[in-house]
């Protein structure tokens, strides 16, 4: 994924799924499309990568805590699962 939308949510009252849902809804309104990939800081994924509501969520040390980097990743360019 080369291009995406950066979303910040540090609210303590929401879980990861709620935060991601808000980010996905904003992305949809802004781009009239749904993302299929989201990168977050690994501390947000204590049990490793996962999929929520059709969006793959992966940890990346290049993403700051409480940030969500959402976008569309081409199937051809996906990195293999670990």
N, CA, C and O atoms as a printed pandas DataFrame, in Angstrom:
     atom_number atom_name residue_name chain_id  residue_number  x_coord  y_coord  z_coord
0              1         N          UNK        A               1    0.844   -1.163    0.000
1              2        CA          UNK        A               1    0.000    0.000    0.000
2              3         C          UNK        A               1    0.893    1.231    0.000
3              4         O          UNK        A               1    1.652    1.455    0.943
4              5         N          UNK        A               2    0.803    2.015   -1.043
5              6        CA          UNK        A               2    1.630    3.202   -1.162
6              7         C          UNK        A               2    0.912    4.464   -0.703
7              8         O          UNK        A               2    1.542    5.386   -0.184
8              9         N          UNK        A               3   -0.389    4.508   -0.890
9             10        CA          UNK        A               3   -1.175    5.693   -0.555
10            11         C          UNK        A               3   -2.290    5.276    0.390
11            12         O          UNK        A               3   -2.901    4.221    0.219
12            13         N          UNK        A               4   -2.549    6.110    1.386
13            14        CA          UNK        A               4   -3.616    5.799    2.317
14            15         C          UNK        A               4   -4.029    7.031    3.096
15            16         O          UNK        A               4   -3.587    8.144    2.810
16            17         N          UNK        A               5   -4.880    6.816    4.081
17            18        CA          UNK        A               5   -5.349    7.880    4.947
18            19         C          UNK        A               5   -4.868    7.597    6.360
19            20         O          UNK        A               5   -5.000    6.479    6.858
20            21         N          UNK        A               6   -4.316    8.607    6.999
21            22        CA          UNK        A               6   -3.847    8.460    8.372
22            23         C          UNK        A               6   -4.930    8.957    9.310
23            24         O          UNK        A               6   -5.445   10.064    9.147
24            25         N          UNK        A               7   -5.277    8.131   10.298
25            26        CA          UNK        A               7   -6.330    8.442   11.267
26            27         C          UNK        A               7   -5.731    8.322   12.662
27            28         O          UNK        A               7   -4.948    7.410   12.930
28            29         N          UNK        A               8   -6.097    9.241   13.551
29            30        CA          UNK        A               8   -5.598    9.226   14.924
30            31         C          UNK        A               8   -6.766    9.058   15.879
31            32         O          UNK        A               8   -7.772    9.760   15.767
32            33         N          UNK        A               9   -6.635    8.119   16.830
33            34        CA          UNK        A               9   -7.661    7.921   17.849
34            35         C          UNK        A               9   -6.997    7.374   19.106
35            36         O          UNK        A               9   -6.630    6.201   19.166
36            37         N          UNK        A              10   -6.845    8.240   20.112
37            38        CA          UNK        A              10   -6.224    7.810   21.361
38            39         C          UNK        A              10   -7.242    7.682   22.487
39            40         O          UNK        A              10   -6.862    7.575   23.653
40            41         N          UNK        A              11   -8.535    7.691   22.153
41            42        CA          UNK        A              11   -9.563    7.607   23.186
42            43         C          UNK        A              11   -9.452    6.289   23.944
43            44         O          UNK        A              11   -9.294    5.221   23.354
44            45         N          UNK        A              12   -9.538    6.395   25.261
45            46        CA          UNK        A              12   -9.371    5.207   26.106
46            47         C          UNK        A              12  -10.646    4.395   26.242
47            48         O          UNK        A              12  -10.587    3.223   26.614
48            49         N          UNK        A              13  -11.800    4.989   25.949
49            50        CA          UNK        A              13  -13.062    4.297   26.125
50            51         C          UNK        A              13  -13.470    3.396   24.977
51            52         O          UNK        A              13  -14.518    2.755   25.049
52            53         N          UNK        A              14  -12.681    3.327   23.928
53            54        CA          UNK        A              14  -13.023    2.506   22.753
54            55         C          UNK        A              14  -12.014    1.377   22.575
55            56         O          UNK        A              14  -10.827    1.532   22.863
56            57         N          UNK        A              15  -12.506    0.253   22.101
57            58        CA          UNK        A              15  -11.604   -0.854   21.779
58            59         C          UNK        A              15  -11.098   -0.686   20.342
59            60         O          UNK        A              15  -11.547    0.199   19.614
60            61         N          UNK        A              16  -10.180   -1.531   19.956
61            62        CA          UNK        A              16   -9.572   -1.450   18.625
62            63         C          UNK        A              16  -10.629   -1.537   17.527
63            64         O          UNK        A              16  -10.563   -0.793   16.548
64            65         N          UNK        A              17  -11.591   -2.423   17.674
65            66        CA          UNK        A              17  -12.604   -2.592   16.639
66            67         C          UNK        A              17  -13.442   -1.318   16.467
67            68         O          UNK        A              17  -13.755   -0.937   15.339
68            69         N          UNK        A              18  -13.801   -0.669   17.556
69            70        CA          UNK        A              18  -14.577    0.573   17.481
70            71         C          UNK        A              18  -13.776    1.682   16.821
71            72         O          UNK        A              18  -14.303    2.437   16.003
72            73         N          UNK        A              19  -12.504    1.778   17.176
73            74        CA          UNK        A              19  -11.641    2.802   16.582
74            75         C          UNK        A              19  -11.484    2.574   15.087
75            76         O          UNK        A              19  -11.553    3.511   14.291
76            77         N          UNK        A              20  -11.271    1.320   14.716
77            78        CA          UNK        A              20  -11.116    0.991   13.305
78            79         C          UNK        A              20  -12.409    1.264   12.546
79            80         O          UNK        A              20  -12.372    1.765   11.422
80            81         N          UNK        A              21  -13.542    0.944   13.141
81            82        CA          UNK        A              21  -14.824    1.194   12.481
82            83         C          UNK        A              21  -15.007    2.679   12.190
83            84         O          UNK        A              21  -15.451    3.043   11.101
84            85         N          UNK        A              22  -14.675    3.533   13.138
85            86        CA          UNK        A              22  -14.788    4.980   12.917
86            87         C          UNK        A              22  -13.861    5.428   11.786
87            88         O          UNK        A              22  -14.246    6.234   10.940
88            89         N          UNK        A              23  -12.646    4.903   11.780
89            90        CA          UNK        A              23  -11.683    5.260   10.737
90            91         C          UNK        A              23  -12.169    4.796    9.364
91            92         O          UNK        A              23  -12.058    5.532    8.383
92            93         N          UNK        A              24  -12.708    3.578    9.294
93            94        CA          UNK        A              24  -13.207    3.036    8.028
94            95         C          UNK        A              24  -14.379    3.872    7.521
95            96         O          UNK        A              24  -14.459    4.152    6.325
96            97         N          UNK        A              25  -15.282    4.272    8.402
97            98        CA          UNK        A              25  -16.419    5.084    7.993
98            99         C          UNK        A              25  -15.969    6.443    7.444
99           100         O          UNK        A              25  -16.516    6.928    6.455
100          101         N          UNK        A              26  -14.974    7.050    8.088
101          102        CA          UNK        A              26  -14.461    8.321    7.591
102          103         C          UNK        A              26  -13.793    8.136    6.220
103          104         O          UNK        A              26  -13.985    8.947    5.313
104          105         N          UNK        A              27  -13.013    7.067    6.084
105          106        CA          UNK        A              27  -12.366    6.765    4.801
106          107         C          UNK        A              27  -13.425    6.605    3.711
107          108         O          UNK        A              27  -13.277    7.136    2.611
108          109         N          UNK        A              28  -14.492    5.870    4.024
109          110        CA          UNK        A              28  -15.563    5.626    3.047
110          111         C          UNK        A              28  -16.229    6.935    2.621
111          112         O          UNK        A              28  -16.499    7.145    1.438
112          113         N          UNK        A              29  -16.488    7.801    3.581
113          114        CA          UNK        A              29  -17.116    9.083    3.252
114          115         C          UNK        A              29  -16.184    9.962    2.416
115          116         O          UNK        A              29  -16.626   10.650    1.496
116          117         N          UNK        A              30  -14.902    9.932    2.743
117          118        CA          UNK        A              30  -13.933   10.784    2.058
118          119         C          UNK        A              30  -13.584   10.285    0.661
119          120         O          UNK        A              30  -13.453   11.081   -0.268
120          121         N          UNK        A              31  -13.434    8.972    0.509
121          122        CA          UNK        A              31  -12.944    8.396   -0.749
122          123         C          UNK        A              31  -14.005    7.628   -1.537
123          124         O          UNK        A              31  -13.735    7.161   -2.644
124          125         N          UNK        A              32  -15.204    7.494   -0.979
125          126        CA          UNK        A              32  -16.278    6.754   -1.623
126          127         C          UNK        A              32  -15.836    5.329   -1.980
127          128         O          UNK        A              32  -16.185    4.794   -3.033
128          129         N          UNK        A              33  -15.072    4.746   -1.084
129          130        CA          UNK        A              33  -14.575    3.377   -1.250
130          131         C          UNK        A              33  -14.256    2.828    0.131
131          132         O          UNK        A              33  -14.144    3.582    1.098
132          133         N          UNK        A              34  -14.112    1.529    0.216
133          134        CA          UNK        A              34  -13.754    0.913    1.491
134          135         C          UNK        A              34  -12.299    0.445    1.464
135          136         O          UNK        A              34  -11.849   -0.107    0.460
136          137         N          UNK        A              35  -11.567    0.657    2.543
137          138        CA          UNK        A              35  -10.194    0.150    2.602
138          139         C          UNK        A              35  -10.210   -1.352    2.861
139          140         O          UNK        A              35  -11.186   -1.890    3.383
140          141         N          UNK        A              36   -9.132   -2.016    2.495
141          142        CA          UNK        A              36   -9.010   -3.435    2.817
142          143         C          UNK        A              36   -7.762   -3.717    3.656
143          144         O          UNK        A              36   -7.483   -4.864    4.006
144          145         N          UNK        A              37   -7.014   -2.651    3.975
145          146        CA          UNK        A              37   -5.779   -2.815    4.751
146          147         C          UNK        A              37   -5.650   -1.682    5.757
147          148         O          UNK        A              37   -5.991   -0.536    5.464
148          149         N          UNK        A              38   -5.160   -2.010    6.934
149          150        CA          UNK        A              38   -4.881   -0.999    7.949
150          151         C          UNK        A              38   -3.614   -1.404    8.691
151          152         O          UNK        A              38   -3.495   -2.525    9.187
152          153         N          UNK        A              39   -2.674   -0.474    8.757
153          154        CA          UNK        A              39   -1.455   -0.692    9.527
154          155         C          UNK        A              39   -1.543    0.100   10.820
155          156         O          UNK        A              39   -1.947    1.262   10.816
156          157         N          UNK        A              40   -1.167   -0.526   11.921
157          158        CA          UNK        A              40   -1.150    0.113   13.231
158          159         C          UNK        A              40    0.168   -0.218   13.908
159          160         O          UNK        A              40    0.900   -1.099   13.457
160          161         N          UNK        A              41    0.471    0.484   14.986
161          162        CA          UNK        A              41    1.655    0.165   15.773
162          163         C          UNK        A              41    1.456   -1.218   16.404
163          164         O          UNK        A              41    0.354   -1.528   16.857
164          165         N          UNK        A              42    2.485   -2.042   16.440
165          166        CA          UNK        A              42    2.345   -3.407   16.974
166          167         C          UNK        A              42    1.812   -3.477   18.407
167          168         O          UNK        A              42    1.230   -4.493   18.786
168          169         N          UNK        A              43    1.992   -2.428   19.212
169          170        CA          UNK        A              43    1.490   -2.480   20.581
170          171         C          UNK        A              43   -0.041   -2.598   20.607
171          172         O          UNK        A              43   -0.616   -3.055   21.595
172          173         N          UNK        A              44   -0.689   -2.184   19.519
173          174        CA          UNK        A              44   -2.148   -2.257   19.446
174          175         C          UNK        A              44   -2.630   -3.667   19.089
175          176         O          UNK        A              44   -3.827   -3.946   19.149
176          177         N          UNK        A              45   -1.710   -4.547   18.722
177          178        CA          UNK        A              45   -2.055   -5.922   18.333
178          179         C          UNK        A              45   -1.299   -6.920   19.208
179          180         O          UNK        A              45   -0.392   -7.593   18.719
180          181         N          UNK        A              46   -1.649   -7.031   20.478
181          182        CA          UNK        A              46   -0.903   -7.931   21.358
182          183         C          UNK        A              46   -0.958   -9.396   20.935
183          184         O          UNK        A              46   -0.065  -10.173   21.275
184          185         N          UNK        A              47   -2.007   -9.782   20.189
185          186        CA          UNK        A              47   -2.131  -11.169   19.727
186          187         C          UNK        A              47   -1.772  -11.338   18.261
187          188         O          UNK        A              47   -2.055  -12.380   17.669
188          189         N          UNK        A              48   -1.154  -10.331   17.674
189          190        CA          UNK        A              48   -0.728  -10.426   16.284
190          191         C          UNK        A              48   -1.758   -9.877   15.309
191          192         O          UNK        A              48   -2.810   -9.378   15.707
192          193         N          UNK        A              49   -1.434   -9.979   14.017
193          194        CA          UNK        A              49   -2.283   -9.458   12.947
194          195         C          UNK        A              49   -3.664  -10.116   12.987
195          196         O          UNK        A              49   -3.817  -11.247   13.447
196          197         N          UNK        A              50   -4.661   -9.383   12.495
197          198        CA          UNK        A              50   -6.021   -9.910   12.476
198          199         C          UNK        A              50   -6.830   -9.261   11.365
199          200         O          UNK        A              50   -6.348   -8.358   10.682
200          201         N          UNK        A              51   -8.047   -9.718   11.189
201          202        CA          UNK        A              51   -8.976   -9.133   10.226
202          203         C          UNK        A              51  -10.237   -8.744   10.966
203          204         O          UNK        A              51  -10.818   -9.551   11.692
204          205         N          UNK        A              52  -10.661   -7.493   10.779
205          206        CA          UNK        A              52  -11.887   -6.986   11.390
206          207         C          UNK        A              52  -12.765   -6.394   10.298
207          208         O          UNK        A              52  -12.345   -5.485    9.581
208          209         N          UNK        A              53  -13.968   -6.902   10.172
209          210        CA          UNK        A              53  -14.936   -6.385    9.201
210          211         C          UNK        A              53  -14.358   -6.279    7.791
211          212         O          UNK        A              53  -14.598   -5.295    7.091
212          213         N          UNK        A              54  -13.603   -7.282    7.379
213          214        CA          UNK        A              54  -13.050   -7.302    6.030
214          215         C          UNK        A              54  -11.794   -6.477    5.830
215          216         O          UNK        A              54  -11.292   -6.383    4.710
216          217         N          UNK        A              55  -11.275   -5.877    6.893
217          218        CA          UNK        A              55  -10.055   -5.076    6.801
218          219         C          UNK        A              55   -8.928   -5.829    7.514
219          220         O          UNK        A              55   -9.032   -6.154    8.697
220          221         N          UNK        A              56   -7.860   -6.097    6.779
221          222        CA          UNK        A              56   -6.694   -6.735    7.384
222          223         C          UNK        A              56   -5.965   -5.694    8.233
223          224         O          UNK        A              56   -5.675   -4.596    7.760
224          225         N          UNK        A              57   -5.677   -6.037    9.466
225          226        CA          UNK        A              57   -4.989   -5.128   10.384
226          227         C          UNK        A              57   -3.637   -5.756   10.708
227          228         O          UNK        A              57   -3.558   -6.862   11.243
228          229         N          UNK        A              58   -2.582   -5.029   10.374
229          230        CA          UNK        A              58   -1.218   -5.530   10.578
230          231         C          UNK        A              58   -0.398   -4.524   11.367
231          232         O          UNK        A              58   -0.609   -3.315   11.277
232          233         N          UNK        A              59    0.522   -5.038   12.127
233          234        CA          UNK        A              59    1.412   -4.190   12.891
234          235         C          UNK        A              59    2.585   -3.718   12.050
235          236         O          UNK        A              59    3.124   -4.459   11.227
236          237         N          UNK        A              60    2.969   -2.467   12.275
237          238        CA          UNK        A              60    4.126   -1.902   11.588
238          239         C          UNK        A              60    4.800   -0.906   12.524
239          240         O          UNK        A              60    4.155   -0.009   13.067
240          241         N          UNK        A              61    6.094   -1.079   12.702
241          242        CA          UNK        A              61    6.842   -0.176   13.571
242          243         C          UNK        A              61    6.939    1.236   13.005
243          244         O          UNK        A              61    7.329    2.158   13.721
244          245         N          UNK        A              62    6.595    1.421   11.751
245          246        CA          UNK        A              62    6.661    2.757   11.148
246          247         C          UNK        A              62    5.411    3.593   11.429
247          248         O          UNK        A              62    5.368    4.780   11.104
248          249         N          UNK        A              63    4.392    2.969   12.036
249          250        CA          UNK        A              63    3.167    3.691   12.381
250          251         C          UNK        A              63    3.225    4.042   13.872
251          252         O          UNK        A              63    3.488    3.180   14.711
252          253         N          UNK        A              64    2.981    5.299   14.183
253          254        CA          UNK        A              64    3.018    5.757   15.564
254          255         C          UNK        A              64    1.855    5.183   16.366
255          256         O          UNK        A              64    0.811    4.868   15.795
256          257         N          UNK        A              65    2.019    5.041   17.685
257          258        CA          UNK        A              65    0.917    4.559   18.518
258          259         C          UNK        A              65   -0.337    5.414   18.335
259          260         O          UNK        A              65   -0.258    6.629   18.155
260          261         N          UNK        A              66   -1.486    4.757   18.384
261          262        CA          UNK        A              66   -2.806    5.380   18.268
262          263         C          UNK        A              66   -3.120    5.893   16.869
263          264         O          UNK        A              66   -4.111    6.602   16.690
264          265         N          UNK        A              67   -2.307    5.558   15.873
265          266        CA          UNK        A              67   -2.550    5.963   14.491
266          267         C          UNK        A              67   -2.977    4.747   13.668
267          268         O          UNK        A              67   -2.571    3.617   13.939
268          269         N          UNK        A              68   -3.795    5.007   12.670
269          270        CA          UNK        A              68   -4.283    3.975   11.755
270          271         C          UNK        A              68   -3.972    4.451   10.344
271          272         O          UNK        A              68   -4.393    5.537    9.945
272          273         N          UNK        A              69   -3.235    3.643    9.588
273          274        CA          UNK        A              69   -2.931    3.975    8.202
274          275         C          UNK        A              69   -3.780    3.051    7.339
275          276         O          UNK        A              69   -3.460    1.871    7.188
276          277         N          UNK        A              70   -4.864    3.585    6.771
277          278        CA          UNK        A              70   -5.828    2.801    6.011
278          279         C          UNK        A              70   -5.689    3.039    4.523
279          280         O          UNK        A              70   -5.312    4.125    4.085
280          281         N          UNK        A              71   -5.998    2.015    3.756
281          282        CA          UNK        A              71   -5.987    2.167    2.311
282          283         C          UNK        A              71   -6.357    0.867    1.635
283          284         O          UNK        A              71   -6.851   -0.067    2.267
284          285         N          UNK        A              72   -6.112    0.825    0.345
285          286        CA          UNK        A              72   -6.404   -0.359   -0.452
286          287         C          UNK        A              72   -5.085   -0.946   -0.921
287          288         O          UNK        A              72   -4.274   -0.281   -1.566
288          289         N          UNK        A              73   -4.898   -2.194   -0.583
289          290        CA          UNK        A              73   -3.687   -2.887   -1.014
290          291         C          UNK        A              73   -4.073   -3.871   -2.096
291          292         O          UNK        A              73   -4.978   -4.685   -1.918
292          293         N          UNK        A              74   -3.377   -3.789   -3.224
293          294        CA          UNK        A              74   -3.624   -4.706   -4.332
294          295         C          UNK        A              74   -3.312   -6.131   -3.896
295          296         O          UNK        A              74   -2.340   -6.370   -3.180
296          297         N          UNK        A              75   -4.131   -7.063   -4.325
297          298        CA          UNK        A              75   -3.917   -8.465   -3.988
298          299         C          UNK        A              75   -2.562   -8.967   -4.485
299          300         O          UNK        A              75   -1.928   -9.795   -3.830
300          301         N          UNK        A              76   -2.116   -8.470   -5.636
301          302        CA          UNK        A              76   -0.862   -8.930   -6.229
302          303         C          UNK        A              76    0.330   -8.514   -5.367
303          304         O          UNK        A              76    1.324   -9.236   -5.289
304          305         N          UNK        A              77    0.230   -7.349   -4.720
305          306        CA          UNK        A              77    1.376   -6.810   -4.002
306          307         C          UNK        A              77    1.339   -7.111   -2.513
307          308         O          UNK        A              77    2.167   -6.587   -1.768
308          309         N          UNK        A              78    0.409   -7.934   -2.056
309          310        CA          UNK        A              78    0.337   -8.234   -0.634
310          311         C          UNK        A              78    1.600   -8.943   -0.181
311          312         O          UNK        A              78    2.164   -9.765   -0.904
312          313         N          UNK        A              79    2.036   -8.609    1.034
313          314        CA          UNK        A              79    3.154   -9.353    1.585
314          315         C          UNK        A              79    2.629  -10.681    2.112
315          316         O          UNK        A              79    1.491  -10.745    2.576
316          317         N          UNK        A              80    3.418  -11.728    2.054
317          318        CA          UNK        A              80    2.936  -13.037    2.524
318          319         C          UNK        A              80    2.705  -13.032    4.023
319          320         O          UNK        A              80    3.367  -12.300    4.759
320          321         N          UNK        A              81    1.768  -13.848    4.473
321          322        CA          UNK        A              81    1.490  -13.949    5.907
322          323         C          UNK        A              81    2.689  -14.553    6.615
323          324         O          UNK        A              81    3.383  -15.412    6.072
324          325         N          UNK        A              82    2.921  -14.095    7.824
325          326        CA          UNK        A              82    4.071  -14.588    8.604
326          327         C          UNK        A              82    3.824  -15.947    9.168
327          328         O          UNK        A              82    4.689  -16.500    9.847
